[in-house]
Amino acid sequence: LTLGISQGLAASRAGMSESAYARFERGDLGRPTLDRICRAARALGLVPSLSFYPTGEPIRDAAQLALLARLEALLGPPLRMRREVPLPIKGDLRAWDGRLTDGTRAASIEGESKLYDAQALARRIGLKSRDDPGAGVVILVVNQTAHNRRLLAACREVLREQFPLDGGAIARALRGGAIPSASGIILL
């Protein structure tokens, strides 16, 4: 519909009969081959892509564990941190990398060892915050590398509304045993 072409033309471009293409669009082909999926995508001007996702237990890499350990080293009493805190929605596999608490207030932790797409990251964190009533403020903990510093320098002001505090203010609060007053970004 977006291209303004008929199903028959799309089928012809994909090298399929119109009836086979119609069954493909409806999902009635059972198990279409990867070749058929790619031909149908190309017929519509789409670039096919294949991704693999882990199942089961969350994968924890050494870089993220080290990053969270550096954050934990900043915490003054009475702050405590739990790791891998699931969102309180049955069947939802999302989790915060950590949750700080002082006994009254909470801060959710999202650790990133290498930044790729700041806007996508901000959207992902925004959705988690929306869906988790206990999220509190959010601290984005970013591995201090030249790449991450450059990316944050380029987009820091775009992220300012969602993450108003900078690292110095966050570190002072955490060392003092307090949850920061607002969400923010800290490089460690």
Buried (B, 14 or more C-beta within 10 A) or exposed (E): EEEEBEEEBBBBBBBBEBEBBBBBEEEEBEEBEEEBBBBBBBBEEEEEEEEEEEEEEEEEEEBBBEBBEBBBEBBEEEBEBEBEBEBEEEEEEEBBBBBBBBEEBBBBBBBBBEBEEBEEBBEEBEEBBEEBEEBBBBBBBBBBBEEBBEBBEEBEEEBEEBBBBBBEBBBEBBEEEBBBEBBBBBBB
